[in-house]
Amino acid sequence: MTNRIALVLGLVLLGLVAIDVMVFGMDHVVFVGRKLLALIDYVAFWR
């Protein structure tokens, strides 16, 4: 992956999160963040 592709993907993700926050509020972001942390803990357990 080149730096340009990584930058574009990062900007797209940030843009999508910004749109989600503007439309639906912060509740979705907090929910997804908690689920992501739970997934990371689960995967780290199996390591």
VENGIWO-V554750 format. One record per residue. N is the residue number from 1. RES is the residue in one letter. OMEGA is omega as a letter, one per 30 degrees, with the letter a starting at -180 (NA if undefined). Layout:
N_RES_OMEGA, N_RES_OMEGA
//
This chain:
1_M_l, 2_T_l, 3_N_a, 4_R_l, 5_I_l, 6_A_l, 7_L_l, 8_V_l, 9_L_l, 10_G_l, 11_L_l, 12_V_l, 13_L_l, 14_L_l, 15_G_l, 16_L_l, 17_V_l, 18_A_l, 19_I_l, 20_D_l, 21_V_a, 22_M_a, 23_V_a, 24_F_a, 25_G_a, 26_M_a, 27_D_a, 28_H_a, 29_V_l, 30_V_l, 31_F_a, 32_V_l, 33_G_l, 34_R_l, 35_K_l, 36_L_l, 37_L_l, 38_A_l, 39_L_l, 40_I_l, 41_D_a, 42_Y_a, 43_V_l, 44_A_l, 45_F_a, 46_W_a, 47_R_NA
//
